[in-house]
Amino acid sequence: MSQFFISILIILSGGFLSILLARHLKSAKFITVFLVCTGCVWGLTDAVTKLFQSGTYVASYRYLNVFSLDFQIDGISAFFLLVIFAISLVASFYSFHYMGHEKNAIKTGINYFFFSILISAMALVVTASNIITFMLSWEIMSLSSFFLVIYNHHSPENRQAGYLYFIFSHVGAMFIFAAFGMMYSYTGNFGFGPMDAIPDTAKILIFIFSFIGFGSKAGVFPFHVWLPHAHPAAPSHISAVMSGVMIKTGIYGIVRMYMLLDFHTPIFGTILIVAGAVSGILGVVYALGQKDLKRLLAYSSVENIGIILIGLGVGMIGVSSKNMPMAVLGFTGGFLHIFNHSIFKSLLFMGAGMVLHRTGTCSIDSLGGLLKKMKITGTAVIIGSLAISGLPLFNGFVGEFLIYMGGFKGIALGNSTFIMGIIAIISLAVIGGLALACFTKVIGVVFQGEPRTKAADDAYETGGTMLVSMSVLAGACMLIGIFPQLIIQLPIKATLALGLRFDPILFEPILQITENISFAAIIFAALFLLVTGIRFFLYKGKTITSSGTWGCGFTQPTVKMQYTGSSYASFILDFFNPVAPLEEEHANITDRFPAKTYYRSQVNDIAGLYMDRVIVNPVLFFFDKLRWIQHGDIHLYIGYILLAIILLLFFI
């Protein structure tokens, strides 16, 4: 594992140098980005190698002769490391020009410092092989991402987003601690070893606790409340990593716990499919109701976590019912969607970052017409939107298609397996339709039409590293969508690493499916290019005129008469009003000739409304009552330390 730790040291050295050289901003950025990218390339190469070698690599370091820090890389760890290093590499490269407008050199250096720690901590989380190592890495990941969320700490909204994220991170950590505590009470050791000594009932309870804890980090409904606040608050390259990669550590925790417990009950699959269906549908519904582009993308992450959970749930149901084709399709589709989502969601956040960078706003209704001025960004976002909608020719389609196939394998059986298969299929269909509506709203309102403000009218794209990063990810979306066989071995290797003794012959239909998808995609792409060529030839030399759009009877239409994001989504949101209540505020019209009025609307997240009362407000109230502890008197602080030592001596 030496190559893995070398990559971590290279990444961390870049972060520390960003602090030391912060006063020389250009040099610090260049050196830091170079080292972080180098470390990511080094780690990515190592992860791919270990994934295909199908071995297990271990390392252990004794600490204070009391406990050990144990690490292990198997197929599952290698797969998640591949995602972590690949997206962090692109995000780091993107950040070079994105952070170029910052005037505060120290602030930028601190951002890179915590960014390097976040990348390293995520890598350590997925390689930790005992409870102490895992929780230490988990806390470092949570704290470093907290400081990245409050990067613009002068804004009250950003500070509030940071506090909310901090609360849910540690409430989730408490549930993980509870699960690990139960494991330790039966096994008597901190290692992630065999769990044969744990009764079946306790295993179910451990899985539920860990699902709540890891689900909070992954953004599973209703524990997702922090996500739409934190992701928009962070800089866009950080949002890309948090949404594309960091929330997947929660998925990793769920998968790892499933492997450790080695208890194949349909209860686990049922929990994941139901939670995935609710998260997927409500996530995209709330995304439809958003007016901020980054907040919309954050809610869309809840939707895609739902799709991943459905895939993994289908796999677990398949194992428990001895339906191995269903299990293989579900797990492979789920892992493939983990990989694909990291690509297209990072692309979309980077596109939103370019929009914010050049217009100064992410308000959907303040934009419009950006495709004319920002062709590369607009094209990249269109590709990302088609991919996230699960349409053919793009990578999002492939993983969802495999999950669909797994669901159809399940409906051939009876009882609960049939019901879960139906729920998976219907949920995926509803999610796909709503996602298409959501992202046609984004493209139609943000990138098409006429500019609604001067900032949108004056927009242009710049920043070579930003454009290259988006182009690479957009190219990956298309390449994987047309030639899925190029990367299908990655999720297959991850599925084989689950230790469920799958017969390799079960994966042959998946290989055949990807070849058929590729063949159909090539034919479709060829027909599209042929029609485009014929159209170009027929219109060659003809005069093309332009005129104003029909104004629906208005002789002097204005940009304010265009569809807004709210009006576009209103009919869909009306249907989901019981779970997405609309809050409206406007002045009543009283006179025959009313004065200038106003109208404001907001789609509420029902989980946010209730979680504030149940979790956030009680936690803030409790800690507010403990403010007297932080008084600034160093003598009492020393007294706290001595008291803690005395109490620990009793236990030791």
N, C-alpha and C positions, 0 to 999 in steps of 0.2 A: 504493500500500500504506500510505498515511499513516494511514487509519482503523484498520488492523490494529495498527500500532505505538502509536497513541494508546490503544487498548484495553489493550495490554500495560503502558503507562506508568500508566494508571489503576489496574490491578490491583496493580502493584508499589508504587504510592504508598500503597495501602491496607495492604500488608504492612509498609512502613517506618513508617507512622503507628501501627500496632499495637505496635511496639517503643517509639516515643517517648511514646505515651500509655498505656503498659501499666499504670501505677499507678492510672489512673482506668479501671477495668475496663469498666464499663457504657458509658462514652463511647467508649472504644477499640474495643469490640466493635461498637457501632452504626456508627461511622465506617468501620471496616475492612470490615464486611460490606456496607455501602452502596456503598463504592468498588469492592470486588471484584465485587459483583453488577452495578454500572453498567458496569464494564469488560467483564464477560462478555456483557451485553446488547449493548454496542457491537460487540464482536468477533463475536457470533452473527449480528447483522444484516449485518455485512460479509461473513461467510462464506456466508450464504444468497444474498446478492446476487451474489457472485463465482461461486458454484456454478452459478447459473442463467444467468449471462452467458457461461459457457463460454470465458472468455479466460484469458490467462496474465499475471500481474502480477509484476514483478521490482523488486528494490531491492538496492543494493550499497553497502557502506561500507568504505573503505580503512582499515586499521589499521596504524599505525607504518610506513607505506609499505613493508611487507613482504608482507602478505597481505590479502585482502579477506574481509569477511563478506557472503556473498551469500544472498539470500532470494528465494523464488519461490512464488506461490500459483497452482496450477492446480486442476482439478476434484477431483483426489484429495486435495490439501492442504485445499481448502475443505470437503470432506466430513468429514474427520477434525477440522478446526477446529470444525465445527458440533457434533460429538459432544463435543469437549473443553469448549467454552464452555457448552453447554446443561447438561451434568451438573455442571460446576463451579459454575454459577449456582445450581442447586437445592441442591447440597451446602453451599455457602456460606450460603445462607439457612437451611438446616437447622441449621447449626452455632451460630447465635445463641443458641438456648436449650439446645442440647446442651452447649455449653461454659459454660453459666451456673452450673453447680454447682462449677466450679473455684474454689478459694480462692487459688491462686497466680497472681497477676495477670501476673507476668513470664513465667511458664511458658506461660500462655495467649497472651500477646503473641508469644512466640517461635513458637508453633504456627501462628498466623496469618501470621507473617512467612515461614516456610518453605512454607506452603500457597500463598501468592501467588507465590512463586518457582516452585513445582512447576507451577502452572497456566501461568505464562508460559513456562517451559522446555518443556513439552509442546507449546505452540503454536509455539515456535521450532523444535523438532525437525521438525515436519511441514511447515515452510516453508523449512528450510535447503536450499540448492542447491549447496553444495560440501562437500568432506570436512571441512575445518577447522570450518566453521560447524556442521555436523551433529554432530561429535564433541564440540565445546564445549557445545552445547545438551544433548546426550545425557548428558554428565557432570554438568552442573548439575541436570538432572532426577533422575539417580540419587542425587546427594548430598543434594538437598533432600528427596527421599522417604525417604532413610535417616534423616535427623533427625526426620522425622515418625513413622517406625516406632518409634524409641526415645523417643517422647514420655514414656512412663512408665518412664524409665531406671532408677528405683530397683528395678524388678523384674528379677531375674536372667534370667527367661525372655524378657523384652522385649529386654534387651541381647543375649542369644544370638540372638534372631530378627533383630535389626539386623545383627549380625556375619555371619550366614548370608546375609542379603540383600545385604550389601556385597560378600561374596566372589563370589556368583553374578553380581552386576551387573558386576563388573570382569573376571571370567573370560569372561563373554559379550562384554564390550567388547573383549577381546583378539582374539576371533574376528572381530568387526566390523573391528577394525584390520587384521587379516590380509587380509580381503576387500578393504578399501580400498587396502591396500598393493599387492596384486596388480593392482588397477585402475590405480593410479598408475604401476606399473612398465611397463605397456603404453601408457597414454595420455599420460603425462608431464605431466599437469595435475591440479589438485585439483577441477575442476568436475565436475558431474554431466551431462556432455555425451555425445555419441555414443561408443559402445563398439565401433565397427567394427574397430578395430585389435586387439582381443582375440580370440585363437583360441577355437574352440568348446569345446575341452577345458578351457581356463582358465576360460571362463564357467561351466561346470558346477562347477568347484572353488570359484569365487568365490561362486556361489549356495549351495553347501553350507556354506561358512564363515559366510556372512551368515545363513543359516537357523539355524545353531546359535547364533550371537550374538543375533539378534533373537528366536529362539525361547526363549532363556533369559529374556528380559524378558517375553515373552508368556505364559510358563508352560507351554510345550509339554513333554510327557513325553519324556525323563526329566529335563529341565532345570527342572522346576517345583518342586524341593525347597524353595526359599526361600519360595514363595508361601503355603502353609498355615501358616507360622510368622509371616510378616510382616504379612499382612492382619489377623489377629485381634489383633495387638499394637497396631496403630495405632488412634486414635480412630475411631468408626464413620463419620463423614463423610469421613475420609481413606480408610478402607477402601473406601467407595463409589466414590471417585474413582480409587483405585489399581486396583480390580477392574473398575470399569465403563469406565474411560478409559485409565489409564496403560499397562496391559498391551496395549492396542490400538496403542500406538506400536510395539510389536514386530511386530504384523501390518502396520502401515504400512511398516516397514522392509522386510519380505519383499515386499510389493506393489511398493514403489518400486524395489527391486533387480531384480525381474522386468521392470519397465518399462525400466530403464536398460540391462539386458543385451540386451533385444530378441532373445531366442533361444528359439524356441518348440519345445522338445523335450519329449516325454512324460515324461522323467525328472523334471522339476520338478513336474508334476502328480501323478506317482506318489509322490514324497516327501511332498507335502502331504496326499494322501489317506491314506496309510499312517500318517503321524504323527498326523493328525487322528483317525483311527479308534482308534488306541491311546490317545491323550490323552483322547478323549471317553468311551470305555468305562471305562478305569481311573480317570479323574477322578471319575466318578459312583459307581463302586464304592467308592473310598476315602471319598467324601462319605457314603455310606451307613453306613460304619463309624465315623463321628465322633460324639463325645459333646458336643463344644462347638459351639454354633450358628454362630459366626463362622468357625470352622475348617471346618465343613461347607460353608458358603457359599464359602469360599476354594477348596476342592477342586472345587466346582461350577463355578468359573471355568475350571479346567483342562478340564472337560467341554465348556464352551461355546466355548472357544478351539479345541477339537477340531472342533466343528461348523463354525466359521468356516473352518478349514483345509480341511475336506472340501469346502465350497462353492467356495472359491478353487481347490482342486485340480481339481474337476470342470470349472471354467472353463478352467484351463490345459490339461487333457486335451482339452477341446473345441476349443481353438485349434490345438493340435498335430495333431489328427486332422481338421482342417477341418470340424468339426461345429459350426457357428456357433450354432444354437439351443441346443445343450448348453452352449457357452461363455457365452452371454448369460444363461441361467438360473442357471448355477453362480455367476458373478461377481455378478449382481444379488442372488441369494439370500444369498451370503456377505456382501456389503456391507450388506444389509438386516438380517442377524443381528448385525452389528457395532453397528448403530444400536439395534436392539431390546434386545440384551443389556445395553447401557449403561443402559437405562431400568429393566428389571426387576431386574437385579443390584444397582443402586444402591438401588432400592426395598427389596429384601430386606435389605441391609446397614443401611439406615436403620431398618427394623423391628427388626432385631437390636439396633441401638443404643438404641432405646426400651426394649426388654426389659432390656438391661443397665443402662440409666439408672435404671429403676424397681425392678428386683429385685436388682441388684448381682451378677448372675451370668449367664453364657451356657451353663451346664451344662444340657443338654437334660433329663437325668433329675432335675434339681432344680426343674423348672418344672411346667407343667400348669394347665389351666383359665384361661389368661390371656384367652381370648376374652370371658369374662363381664365382666371388669374393664377390658379394653383393646379396646373394640369397633372403634375406627377403625384402630388398629395391627393387630389381628387380621384385619380385613377386607382391609386393604392387603396384608398378608403372604400371605393366601389368594390374592388376585388375582395377586401376584407369583409365587407357587408354581405356579399354573395356567399363567401365561405361560411360565415357565422350563421347564415340562414339555411345552411345544409343543402345548397343546390348543387347539381352535378357539374362536373368540370372543376370543382374546387374542393379543397381538402376536407372541409367540414362534412361533406356528403358521405365520405367513405366510412368513417367511424360510426355515424348514425345508421348507415345502411346495415352494417354488421349487427348493431344492437337490434334493429328491426328484425333481422333474420333470426336472432336469438329468441326474440319474443314470439315469433311465429312458430319456432320449434317448441316453445312452451305450451302453446294453445292446443297442441296435439294430445297433451296429457289431460287428466281430469283434475277435479278438486281445486285446491288452492293454486297449484301451478298454472292451471288454465286461467284463473282470475288474475294472477299476477302478470301473466303474458299479455292479457287483454289490456290491463292498466298501463303496461309499458308501451304497447303499440299506440293506444289512443293518446297517451300523454305526449309521446314523441310527435305525433301528427299535429296535435294542438300547439305544442311548443314551436314546431317548424312554421306553421301558418302565422302565428303571432310574431315570431322573429322576423319573418319576411315583411310584415306590416310595419314593424318597428324600424327596420333599417331602410325601407323605402321612404319612411318619414325623414330619416337622417339625410339620405342622399337628395331627396326632393326639396327639403326646406333649407338645408345648409349649403349644398353644392350646386343646386340648380335654381332656376328662377332669377330674380333680380336682387341685387344687394339691398338690404333693408336699412343699412346704416353706412355712414361715410367710412368707418373702419373696414367694413366688408368690401366696399367699393375700391378702397386703396390697397387692399391686401395683395401680397405677392409672396412667393416662396423663396427661401434662401437657406443656406446651411448645408454644405456638401455632405457631411456625415449623417445628417438627418434624412436627406433625400436618399442616400445610398442604403441606409438601414431599412427604410420603408420599402425600397425597391427589392431588396433581398428577401424580405418577409413576404411581399406580394408575389414574387417569383416562386417562393416555396409553396404558397397556397395553391398556385396553378400547377406547379410541377407535381406535387403530391396528388392533386385532384385528377390529373390526367394519367400519371404513372404511379399509382399507389403501391405497386409491387416493389418500388425502390426502397420503401421504408417499412413495409408490412412486417418484415422480420423483427423489427424493434418491439412492437407490442406482442408478437408471438413469443419472443424470448422472455419477456416479462411474464406472460401467462404461464409459460413452462416453469418459471422460477417460483411459482406459488407453492410448489411441492405437492400438487394434487395428482401426480402420476398420470398426466394426460398422455394418451397414445399419440405419437407424432402424426399418425395417419389422419387424426381428426382435423389437422390443420390444412390438409390438402384441399378441401372445399373452399377454405378462405383464400388460398392462393389462386384457385380457379375463379373465385368471385372477383378478386382484384384484377386478374387478367381480363375478365369480361368487361369490367368497368373501364379499364384502360382502352380496350378495343372500341367500346361504344363512345368513349370520350374523344378518341382520335377521329372517328368517323364524323362526329358532331362538329369538332373543331375544323376538320377539312371542309365540310359543307358550309360552315360559317365563313371561312376564308374565301371559298369559291363564290358565294353570294356577294361578299364584300368586293371581291375583284370584279365581278360582272357589273355591279353597281358603279364602281369607279370607272370602268371602261365606258359604260353607257352615258354617264354624266360628264365624261371628259370633253372639254371644249365648250360645254353649255354654260350659258350665263345663269348664275344663281342669284336670285333677288331675295331681299329680306323686307319684312314689313312687321308692324306691330301685332302683338297677339290680340285676338278678338277680346274686346273689353266688356262683353256681356251687356251691351247697351250703354255703358259709360263712355262719354266722349273724352274724359280726361282721367283715366285710371292712374292710380299711384301704387307704389310698392306695398303700401299697407293693405291693399285689397287682395294680396296673395294669401294662399292658405298658410296658416301658422301650424306649428307642431301640435298645438292643442286641438285645433279644429280638425286636423287630419285624423287624429286618434280618437276623437270624441265618441263616435258610434261604437267602437270596440269597448272603450272604457265604460260606456253606459251599461253594457251587458255585465261587466264585472264590478259594478258599483258596490255590491254587498261586501266584497273583499278589498276594493280599492275606492273608498268613498271620496267623492269630489267635494272640496271645500271652496266656496266661492265668496268673493267680497266685491261689492259694487254699490254705488250710490243709487238710490231710488229716483226715478224720473217723476218730477212733480209739476213742472211748468210746461206750457205749450211750446216754449222755445228754451229747452234746457241748456244750461251752461256746460262747459267741458266736464266730462265725467271720467270715470276710471273703472277698470274691471281687472280683478286678479283671481286666479284659480290655482288650486294645488291638489294633486292626487295624493292622498295619505296612505302610508304604509301601516296596515293594522298591527303588524308586529311591533313597529316602532312606537305606536301609540301606547301599547300595553307594556312593552319592555321597559319603557321609561318609568312607568309606575312600579313595576315589579322588581326591576334590577337597578337601573341607573340612578333614580332618585334616592332609593334607600342606601345604596353604596356611597353616594356623594354626601348624604346626610350623616352617615356613620363616620366617615373620614373628616367631615367638617367638625364633628364633636371631638376629634382627636388632635385638633390643631394646637392645643396647649402643650403637646409633647415637643413640638418644634418651636422652641422659645429663644434659641440663640445663645444659651448659657453653656459654655464648653464643659464646665464642672459637672453639670447634670448629665451631659452626653457621656462623659467618662463613667459616671455612675451607672448609666444604662448598660454600658459594656461590661462593667464588673458584675452587675446583677445577672446578665446573660451568662457569663462564665460560671458563676456560682450555681445557677440553675442547671447548666449543662453538666457540671461535675456530679450532681446527684444521679443523672442518667448514666453517665459513663462509669 
